[in-house]
Amino acid sequence: MSTPGVDHPEERSVVDVKAVSRDDVLVSFVEQVSAGELVLSVGTDAEQRRVRLEPGEHLELIWRGPEELRSVPAELVAVTKEDDPTWRVRTIGPSSRGQRRAAVRAPLDVPLELKVGQTVLPGATLDLSEGGTRCLLAGDSAKQPAVEPGTVVPVTVDLDGERLTVDAEVVRRHPREDERTELSLRFLRIGEKREDQIRRRVFAELRDLRSRGLI
């Protein structure tokens, strides 16, 4: 007998989908599980766009199990043509320990602080993944220390009362019409434990958005 969460993802869980024909990793939700088959929401890419795959496509499904990442090979059997289309997939091999493929990102607003020299700049995330964040700092950028691409700064993210502090590289400064600072940050040397903390929070947000019909 298969064990939910270990041999296959559980219903209403979030899964990474790696298709043989694509280089990126898609995000999907498990709608239904039956003997050897799963019904998934059509996978979306990093821009939250639904992706078209043809029946016969070979997939790897990756999910967070009770103790570790898990994965299972699968084949896309059918695509429904409804208002809310789904993929029907069949597992074609045993599950195994999964390898992290990509950072799953969610639109998420949580408190954040950047430390530039001795100055702490408060703000909030606009989206978040274990790989980094896009954030918006509070206050007038003209009155703050300059934060330019290539700068490495300590960043503290508040995840439901638990403060995570990591080093982050400023990847991009986004132009804005107001005087605020919007940055894309890449987390450095974050470690697997903190990656998992962020990933759990991101998956919880994706499940909530899915339940409210927002994605």
DAQUI-V163598 format. One line per field, one symbol per residue. ss: DSSP state (2 for helix, 1 for strand, 0 for the rest). phi: phi as a letter, one per 30 degrees, with the letter a starting at -180 (. if undefined). burial: b if it has 9 or more other C-alpha atoms within 8 Angstrom, else e. A space follows every 50 residues. Layout:
ss->???
phi->???
burial->???
This chain:
ss->00010001000001111110000001111111110011111001000001 00000001111111000011111111111000000111111000011000 00000110001111110011111111111001111110002220000000 01111111100111111111111100000001111111000222222222 222222222220000
phi->.dceicdaddeiccbdbccedbcccccbbddabbeibbccdddccdcicd ccbcejddbbcbbdddbadbbbdbbdcabdccdcdbccbbdbaddaddcd caddcbdacbdbbccciccccdaadcbabddlacbbddidddccedbcej dcbdbcccchjccccbdbcddacddbddccccbcbcdchdidddeddddd dddddddddddcicb
burial->eeeebbbbbbebbbbbbbbeeeeebbbbbbbbbeeebbbbbbbbbeeeee eeeebebbbbbbbbbeeebbbbbbbbbbbeeeeebbbbbbbeeebeebee eeebbbebebbbbbbbeeeebbbbbbbbbbbbbbbbbbebbeeeeeeebe eebbbbbbbeeeebebbbbbbbbeeeeebbbbbbbbbeebeeebbbebbe bbbebbbebbeeeee
